[in-house]
Amino acid sequence: MKERLLQYLACPLCEGEIKPFSVTKEQAGEIIEGELECASCSRRFPVVRGIPRFVEAREIEPDKAATAEKFGWSWQHFNHHRPDYAQQFLGWLAPVRTEFFAGKVILEGGCGKGRHTQLAAGWGARDVVSFDLSDAVETAFTATRELPNAHIIQADIYHLPLRRVFDYAFSVGVLHHLPDPRGGFVALAAKVKPGGHISAWVYGAENNQWITRLVDPLRKNITSRIGPRLLLHLSKLPTALVYAISKTIYGPLNRSPRGRRCARHLFYNDYLNSISVFDWREHHSIVFDHLIAPTAFYIPREEFEEWWRDIGASDVVIGWHNQNSWRGFGKIG
Ligand SMILES: C[S@@+](CC[C@H](N)C(=O)[O-])C[C@H]1O[C@@H](n2cnc3c(N)ncnc32)[C@H](O)[C@@H]1O
């Protein structure tokens, strides 16, 4: 934990100032093991393996704990990084571009393995503070520890240990996995200062009826209940199918002008074309991610629009991404 993270922290219970209480291990100016303390209510929070921990396993509700357990495993296994994550990330954030990050204090909600923390920090953010409920923070910390402007904390989106000081917050692929997606969005937005901005990307209800009717019952009743190790092997079968069609049909067709005219009419073309650039491991990670999640909501556009009204956002831009999900961007206050 880098010392400059302290300026962004606040007690999740009383919003008091957070200060170091004890340091038992330090490395290159970072607290690796120790404790933080709230100056107002004296509640202590451990720093373990360089990461401040604002959640205790016994305090997490069972549905959130199940989600954290599954994603924690997933991101510690699929801990690879790819150069084309940058393009994918910008697709989820449009109209935001790389220049937008420069000089800003940024908050990432649900950072997983830290791939977007790395990118945001590399694009010139003043500081990026990223949190996740799960043990994925271990992977995110390793991925970002050399970056002086990247900070990882373990925290629940509904009880954030943060001050309202952020210029920009984003959350990619997280809110639809929460028990109350709208509540998570509102909690994240509450940390953005007036005049700042927020982006969110969520699964759409529209065009995903085949998932909600066919895949969802399987996910809810079977695959999210299977141990991750077994699911890792079982998920190779659907991955092989997705990989084969994206690589041999959707990708090649979409790369030629004549093929593209024909591909437009294919089932789920935009999405399957977008993932056709990825290798086997990334396809496997995507399929596994869908099957392992205990909670997943598919959000109708109308409901997504209401979220932005709830936070009083202005200049809101909401749009399709790959014709199967919604991305939004707006200004706070
Ligand atoms: C599908 S992953 C997306 C990770 C990352 N945004 C990315 O795109 O690589 C969803 C993440 O949300 C995290 N998450 C789920 N519930 C959470 C909560 N209540 N608070 C914070 N993070 C949460 C999970 O642990 C998981 O890492």
The ligand as a Tripos MOL2 file, in Angstrom:
@<TRIPOS>MOLECULE
LIG
   27    29     1     0     0
SMALL
NO_CHARGES

@<TRIPOS>ATOM
      1 C1        -16.8520  -10.0510  -14.2870 C.3       1 LIG1
      2 S1        -15.7240   -9.4590  -13.0960 S.3       1 LIG1
      3 C2        -15.1470   -7.9840  -13.8970 C.3       1 LIG1
      4 C3        -13.7830   -7.5640  -13.4330 C.3       1 LIG1
      5 C4        -13.1570   -6.3710  -14.1530 C.3       1 LIG1
      6 N1        -13.9960   -5.2040  -14.1240 N.3       1 LIG1
      7 C5        -12.8050   -6.7390  -15.5910 C.2       1 LIG1
      8 O1        -13.5850   -6.3970  -16.4920 O.co2     1 LIG1
      9 O2        -11.7790   -7.3670  -15.7870 O.co2     1 LIG1
     10 C6        -16.7580   -8.8560  -11.7900 C.3       1 LIG1
     11 C7        -15.9580   -8.4290  -10.5510 C.3       1 LIG1
     12 O3        -16.8380   -7.7880   -9.6110 O.3       1 LIG1
     13 C8        -16.3950   -8.1310   -8.3140 C.3       1 LIG1
     14 N2        -17.4780   -7.9190   -7.3370 N.ar      1 LIG1
     15 C9        -18.6060   -8.6540   -7.2010 C.ar      1 LIG1
     16 N3        -19.3490   -8.1820   -6.1810 N.ar      1 LIG1
     17 C10       -18.6830   -7.1210   -5.6690 C.ar      1 LIG1
     18 C11       -18.9430   -6.2060   -4.5850 C.ar      1 LIG1
     19 N4        -20.0370   -6.3270   -3.8260 N.pl3     1 LIG1
     20 N5        -18.0520   -5.2350   -4.3530 N.ar      1 LIG1
     21 C12       -16.9260   -5.1180   -5.1030 C.ar      1 LIG1
     22 N6        -16.6320   -5.9580   -6.1300 N.ar      1 LIG1
     23 C13       -17.4920   -6.9390   -6.4100 C.ar      1 LIG1
     24 C14       -16.0080   -9.5930   -8.4660 C.3       1 LIG1
     25 O4        -15.2010  -10.0440   -7.4160 O.3       1 LIG1
     26 C15       -15.3230   -9.6030   -9.8210 C.3       1 LIG1
     27 O5        -13.9370   -9.4350   -9.7430 O.3       1 LIG1
@<TRIPOS>BOND
     1     1     2 1
     2     2     3 1
     3     2    10 1
     4     3     4 1
     5     4     5 1
     6     5     6 1
     7     5     7 1
     8     7     8 2
     9     7     9 1
    10    10    11 1
    11    11    12 1
    12    11    26 1
    13    12    13 1
    14    13    14 1
    15    13    24 1
    16    14    15 ar
    17    14    23 ar
    18    15    16 ar
    19    16    17 ar
    20    17    18 ar
    21    17    23 ar
    22    18    19 1
    23    18    20 ar
    24    20    21 ar
    25    21    22 ar
    26    22    23 ar
    27    24    25 1
    28    24    26 1
    29    26    27 1
@<TRIPOS>SUBSTRUCTURE
     1 LIG1         1 GROUP 0 **** ****
